[in-house]
Amino acid sequence: MPQEFGVEVTRDDRVSTVRVRGEIDLAAAERLEQALKSVQDAPSEVTILDLREVTFLDSTGLRTITSADARARKDGHELRIVRGSDQVQKLLHVTGMDKILPLVDDPSEPLSQA
């Protein structure tokens, strides 16, 4: 049985965190997009997208994540994407996005690519 989709947003002075759980698919992508836009519109130095509890990611979810990355780059903000499950990592690898997206193992880890 799939884990129910959920998204939780937390903020402090420097960092906004979007923690996601369950499946990021067509049904969930809009909720994730709204959460990401809400934190990216706020004045934070860093946005963290935590995928550690994501069990499935489809192309719609991947497009949502790449759009958030593009907005962050355009606006000069830092986005850190915390690596997810094996399925998530496999999709990122197959699509080549693991070479492009700012992936980290831990939310407090500095980005290896700048």
Sequence and secondary structure as in RCSB ss.txt:
>XXXX:A:sequence
MPQEFGVEVTRDDRVSTVRVRGEIDLAAAERLEQALKSVQDAPSEVTILDLREVTFLDSTGLRTITSADARARKD
GHELRIVRGSDQVQKLLHVTGMDKILPLVDDPSEPLSQA
>XXXX:A:secstr
     EEEEEE SSEEEEEEEEEESHHHHHHHHHHHHHHHSS  SEEEEEEEEEEEE HHHHHHHHHHHHHHHHH
T EEEEE   HHHHHHHHHHTGGGTS EESSTTS  S  
